[in-house]
């Protein structure tokens, strides 16, 4: 053994490396902590190009995100022997303890438990080593809670986790202080706001993954039309909520009950009627009321100025804005990946805190945790594609100029984002002043429904001049709130104003993303408008990961230019 190798191995032995994994339902992902520092996190879908990584199925929780795991290890310069702990964001014993036979068919549950029982063996096979007591099952909602608390800057906080289901709970209230997170209360199945959104997404003709589409449709509806019906489905009181079990599903009995209340189920590819938007609007209103009941409840149980939110429902930017505007908590933190992918980070952080008796790195919340590519990788991909590129001396200025001219620019820079939203490193950018841009993006580029809104990415220092943002929170950088557009600015940025006068805003700080900030600054200098349209760089597929992915999507869509690092491709070229 060389002296260099011996010294390297000795240094590695001084740190504790924790691999976090989520694959129990959907949004399969992996994350890696090195001595408590989050060094990498990525979703499997970005590598295998299968949306959500895999289907959410009773039969596949043991299908691990292999490519995501390999990326995390490679990025950190580690191999399997360097991993001290593996954390998986689901606790089988908790599921077995709480399960009720009347919830769903035991045959499905039996298969699910058998597959969960294979998870540790699958991890050991992938890593090529025995893990024994170094493998940890972490309760799902505790993983959610950790993913929101530890990246925040709070030393003490109330935590609210709201999703479809963990082991058996749809909602968990917790408190955190120092390195400890303690569950205060749970709302068990069938009281699941997340499941309710899945059911109504399918009823409205979307997939059960498409809550964001239902949320976009809601702005076109009138919640009063079906308000009474939703009072019987999602009951919200001052500090309590409940979900009626007879609508959690689209089996014949449940579908008949829903169609009696709301009319026929909307079939995909058919025209949306006003009643469909009214259903979505009533669902959104009921969700706002239920989550606010939980906010008041956790405020009473955990008196604090700080609230951390996680779970798939925390992706609902309309509800998040209602929570923010309520003023119940002075400070709110939501991670860039509050959905199940984020539990890979949370599970690793929870295990680090539990085994090392100290918290992992605090206040580190960057979403830019995925792969990046060197210029030579980009040029190789361009050469393989047969396209011709040019090098730009000022890619931010050139991109801003093209956007100001009405072109759609794909912006591919630095490390890929972790979470479902493009935040300036794998983004499609356009001019917010052009009212036609929304239709162009939806129909010719994204090939999706016309009612889908687009987000503005705005320079943080100018945000309050254009939107009713209030005090800036770190999570405003993750596109998680929908504040109102200031009335005097509505006509200036029609491409990003939703039907209800709001916009799903991303604040862009120079420190957090200097390249993206430079681009928007150049656009501001060119136009007097300190924001651009930002949507994810994809076309009915996962967000692009590699230069080759970017070129493939660029060639098949109506994108005018692709800027990767300082390499520029245009449709004319």
N, C-alpha and C positions, 0 to 999 in steps of 0.2 A: 504494500500500500504506500502511495506517495505521501509526502508531508502535506501537500496541498489537499489531497483527498481526506487525510486524517483530520486536518483542521476544519475542513468543510463539514465532515460528519459530526465533529465535536460541536460546532456551532449549531447544527440542526438539532442536536440532542438537547440543547438548552431551551428550545422553544416547544410549544405544544400546538400541533396542527389538528384542526377539527374540520371534517368534511360533512357538510349538511346536504341532505337529500329530500326532495319531495317527489313522490310518484303515486301517492295513494289514490287520488282521483284523477285530476287533470292538472295542466300547467306544470308538467314535470320539469324539475330544475335542480341544479347543484350549486353549492357555494362553498367557499374555503376560507377559514380563519387561520392565520399564521400568528401565533402568539397573541391571539385576541383581535388582531387586525384583519378586517375584511379585505381580501386581496382580489377575489374574483367571484362572480355570480353570473349565471347564464341559464337561459331556458332551452330545453332540449329541442323545441320546435325550430329554433334558429338554425340548427344543424341538420335535423332530419327532414325539414321542410313540411312537416305534418302539423297542422294547426293544433295548438294546445299540447303538442308532444305525443299524445295518444288519446284514444277515446276514454271517457270516464266510464269504466266498466267494472263490474264486480269481479271479473276474471283476470285483471291485469295490474294490481298494485305492486307486484314483484318485478314489473318491467321497468328497470331503472334507467335514468337518463345517462346512458353510458358515454355519449359524446360530450355532454356537458361536464361530466366528472373528469374525463380525460383532459378537457381544456383547462379546467381549474388546476389540476396537478401540473400540467405542462407550463402554464403561465407562471406558477410559483417555483418552477424548477424542482419539483418534488416527484417522488415515485411512491408506490403503494406502501413501502416499508416506512416512509416518513409520516404516515397518518397515524395519529395517536388515538383519535376517537372518530366514530362515524355516528351521526345523528339523523334519525329518520322521523319525519313530522307526523307521526300517528302512533297511538298507544293501544295495541290490541287488547290488553287487559281491561282498560277503561271501557272499550267498546263492549266486551263480553259482560262486564258488570252492569252496564246501563241498558243493554238491548232489550226491547220488548217484542214478543213474537207477533203482536198484532200490527206492527209497523209495516213490515214487508215480508214477502215469501221467504221462509226459512231456507229453501234450496239456494237462493241467491246468497243469503247470509253465510251459509255453510261453505260455499265456494269461495266467498270473499275471505273468510277466516283462514281457509287452507292456503290461499295465495299470500295473505299477509304473513303466514307462518313460513313462507319461502323467502321473505325479503332479506333476512340476514345472510342466508346461504347464497343468495344472488349477489349480495355485496361482497361476500368473501370470495366468490368465484371471479368476480370482476377485478378485485384487487389482488387476487392470487395469494391470499394469506388468511389465517384464522383470526377472527376478531374477538370472540368470546365476550368478556365483560366490557370490551371497548366499543361494542355496538349498543346504541341507546335508542329506544323508542320514546319520543317526546310527545306528550299530548298536543293534539293539533292546534287547539286554541292558545295553548301556552307558547307554541312556536309563533303563531300570529302575533301574540302579545309582545314577545321578545323582539320580533322584527320591527315593531313600532317603537318600543321603549328604548332599547339600547342605542339606536342611531339618533335618537332625539338628544337634545341638550339638557334634558330634565334629570334632576337627581331624585325627584319624587313625582309620581303622576298617577292619575286614574287611567284605566285602559278599557276600551270597548272593542270587542271583536264580534263582528256580525257577518255571517256568511251563509252558505247552504247548510253544511253540516260538518262538524269535526268528527269526533267518534260518534256521539249521539246528540250533541248540543248544537243549536243554531246560533246562539248568542252567549258570550261569556263576558262578565264584568270582573275586572281584576284591579289590584293596586300594586304599584312598584315603588321600591325604595332601595337605593344603592344597587346591589347585585341581585336582589330578591324580587320575584314576581309571585304574587299570591292570588289565586282565584277566590273571588268573593261570592259569586253567584252565577248560575247557568240557567239558560232557558232551553229545555230539551225539545227534541223533535216531538210533535210536528210544528213547533213554534219557530219556523224558519223563514225569515224574510228573503234570504237568498233563494231558497227553493221556490218561493212564491214567484219571484222574478223569472226563474227558469220555466215554470209552468205557463205564465202569461206570455213569455217570449215565444214559446211554441204555439200557444193559442193564437197569437197574432201573426203566425206564419213564418217566424224566424226559427233558428235553432235554439236549443236550450242554453247555448253559450252566448247568445246575442242580446244580453240585457242592455248593452250600450245602444243598440238599435231601438229598442223599446223606449229607452230614455230620450233619444232624439225625437222619436215620434210624439212623445208626450207634450212637447211644446206646442204642437198644432191642435191639441184637444182642449176640451172644457171639462174639468174635473167634476163639475156639479152634476153632469148627466148621470154618472154612475156612482156618485158619492155614497148614496144609501146602500147600494149593493156591496161596496167595499167595506162599509162599516160592519157588515156581517162576515166578512172574509178576513180582514186584518184590523182587529180591534185595538185601538190605542186609547189609553187613559193617561192620567197625569204622569204616572211613573211606572206604567205597565203596558204590555201589549200581548196579543195572542193571535194565532193563526188557526183558522178553521181547517181541520184535517180533510174534510170531504172535497176540497179543491186541490189538494196537493197531489196532482197526477193527471194524466190524460187517458186514463182507462175509461171504458164506456160509461161507467156510472158517474165518474167525476166530470167527464166531458159533457154528458147530458145535463148535469147540474149547472155547469158554466154556460152552456148554450141557452139554457132556460133564462139565465140572468142577463146574458150579453148578446144573444143572437149567435148565428153560425160562426164557427171557427174560421179565421181568415186563411185561405189557401195561398201558399207561396206562389209567386209570379202572377198573382191577380191584383187588381187595383185596390188600393187602400181607400176605405170609406171613412167619412167623418167619425163614425162610431168607434172605429179602431183607434183613432187618435184620442178619443174621449176615454176609452178604456185605459190606455197608457197614461193619460193625464191623471185619472183617478188613482191608478196604482202608484204613481209618483207622489201624489198628495198624501196618500195613506202611509207610504214609506217615510215621508218626511215627519209625519206625526208620530209614528212608531219609534223611529230613531231618536226623535227629540224626547220622547218619554224615557227612553233608556239613558239619554244624556242627563236628564234631571235625576234619574235614579242613581246613576253612578256618582254624580256630584254630591248627593246626600250621603252615600255610603263611603265615598273616598273624597273628603273635602280637600280640594286642591285647585290651583289656578291652571294646572296642566292636564291636558287630555291627549292620549295617544289612541289612534283608531287604526284598525286593521280588519282583514276579512274582505271578501269580494264586494260586499255592500259599500265598503269605503272607497270604491271606485266611482260611486254615484256622486258626481260633482255638484248636482243640484241639491241633494240632501246635505252634502258637506258644507255648501254655502249657507243653507238654513241653520246648520249647527254653528257655523262661524258667526253669522249675524245675530244669533240669539244672545251672545255674550255670556253664556253660562260659564265658559272657560276662557280665560284671557289668552292662553297659548294652546295651540293645537299642532300636533305632528302626525302626519300620515306618510308612510314610506312610498317610494316610487312603485313598489310592487306589493300592495296590500293584499292582493289575491293569493291563491295557493302557492304560486311560484316563490313568493316571499318567505314562506315557511321553511324553505331550505336554509335561508340566512338565519331565521329565528331559531330553528332547531340547533344549528351550530352554536349560536350565541348562548342559548340556554344551557347547553352542555358545557361550554367553556366556563360559564359562571358557576355552574354546579360543581364541576370537577376542580377548578382552580381557586374557588372561594373568593373570586373577585370578578368584577364586570369585564366584559370585553371592551374593545375600543368604544368610547362614547362620542356622540355627536358627529360621527362620520356617516353621512347620508347620501353620498354621491350615487347617482344611478348609472354612472359610466364605468361598468364593471366587466364588460364583455371583451371580445377580441378586437384588436386593432391590427392594421396591416401596414407594412413598410411600402415605400414608394416602388421598390422593385417588384413586390407582390402585385401591386396595382398594374404596373407596366406589363408584367407577364400575362395577366388576365386580359388586358387590352390586346396584346399581340395575339393571344390564342383566339380572340373573338374575330380577328380580321378587321377591326375598326382602326381608325386613325385618330390619335389624340394630340392635343397641344399642351404645353406646359404654361401655366399662368404665373406671372410674377406676383400677382395680388389676387388670389382666388376669391377672397371675400368681396373685394370691390367688383370684380368681374361678375360674380354671381348676383350681387345686388343690382348691378346695372341691367342684367338680363331680366331679373324679376320686375324691375321698374318698367321695362319695355313690354311686359305682359307675358313673358315666358315662364314656363314651369320648370324649376330647377331641382334636380335631385342632389342632395347635399350629404356626402358620405365622408365622415371625418372621425378620427380618433377611435376610442373604445365604444363599443356598442352599448346601448342603454339596457338596463335590467328593468323589466316591467312592460306592460302592454302598450305604452305610449312612446312615440318617437319624440325625443327631447332635444333635437338639434344635431344629432350625430348620424342618424339614419332617417332623414326627413325629406319630404317633398315640400318645396317652398314656392309661394306664389304671392301676387300683389293683392292685398286686402281691399284696395280702393276700387277694384273692378267687380261689379255686381255679377257679371257673367262667369267669373272664375269658379264660383261654387258649382255651377252646372257643368262646366268643362271638367273640373276635377272628378266629380261624381260619375259622369257619363263616359268620358273619353279616357280617363286615367285609372280611376279606382273601380269603375264598372260596378256601381252599387246604387242603392236607392237615392232618389233625388232629395229626400228630406234630411239626409244625414248632414250634420253641421261640421264646420271646420274651426280649428282652434287658432287663436292669435298667439304668437310668441312676441312678447313686448319687452323692450329694455326696462329693467326693473326701476331705473331712476326716473322713467317717464310713465310708469304704469298707472299711478293714481290720477294722472291728467286725462286718461282715456277710459278707465274702468273704476268702479266703486270697490276697490280691492281692500281698503282698510289697512290696518297695520300688516306689514309684510311678515309672513311666516315662511320658514324654509321650504315647507311643502308647497308653497305657491310656485316653486320651480318645477313641480312634477305634473302640472296640468290636472289638478284635482279639485278645483273650485270653479263655479260658474257665476261670477259677479255680474251685475248689470253694467252695460255699456253706458257711459255718461251721455245724456241726451244730446248735448252739443256735438258729439262725435259720431252719432249713429250713421249719418249720411256719408261720412268720410271713409268708413271701412265696412261697406255692406257685405263683403264676402265672408266676414267672420261673425256677423251678428245673427244670432239664432232668432227664431220666430217670436220668442218671448222677450226679446231685447237683452238677452244675456250672452255671454261668451265664455267658453272653457279656456281660461287664460293660463299661459305659462309665462312666468317672470324669468327673464334671462339676466343673470349677473355676470359681470366681466370675470370675476374670480372663479366661478363655477364652470363656465364654458366660454373661454376667451375667443375662440374662433367664431362661434355662433354669435356672440356679442358683437364682434367686429363686423360680421356680415350685416346684422340689423342696423348697426351704427352707420354703415355705408349707405344702406337703403334710406335711413332717416335723413342723411345729408343730401341724398339725391331727390327725395320726395317730400320731406317735412313730416313723414309718418314714421314713428319709431317702432313699428311692428310689421311682421310678415305673417301670411297664412302658413301654418305648419300642420302637415298630416303625415302619417307614417309612410315610409318608403316601402310599399308593397302593392300588390294587385291581386286581391282574393287569395292571399298566401300569408305565411308569417313574414314579419319584417325582415328585410334582407340582412344578411350577416357578412358575407364575403364580397370582394370585388366582382367575382363571377356572378353571384346572385344579383348584384346591382346592375351589371351589364345585361343580364337576361331580362330583368324587369324593365330596364330602360328601353330595350329593343322592342318589346311587345306592347308597350303602352304609349300614351301620347305625351310623354315627357320630352321637353325641348332640349335639355342639357343635363349632363351628369358631371358633377365635380367631386373627384376623389382625391383627397389631399390637394395637391396643386395640379392634378391631371384633369383636363377638361375634354369631355366628349360632347358633341352637338349632333342634332339630327341631320343637319346639313352635311357634316363630315361623314 
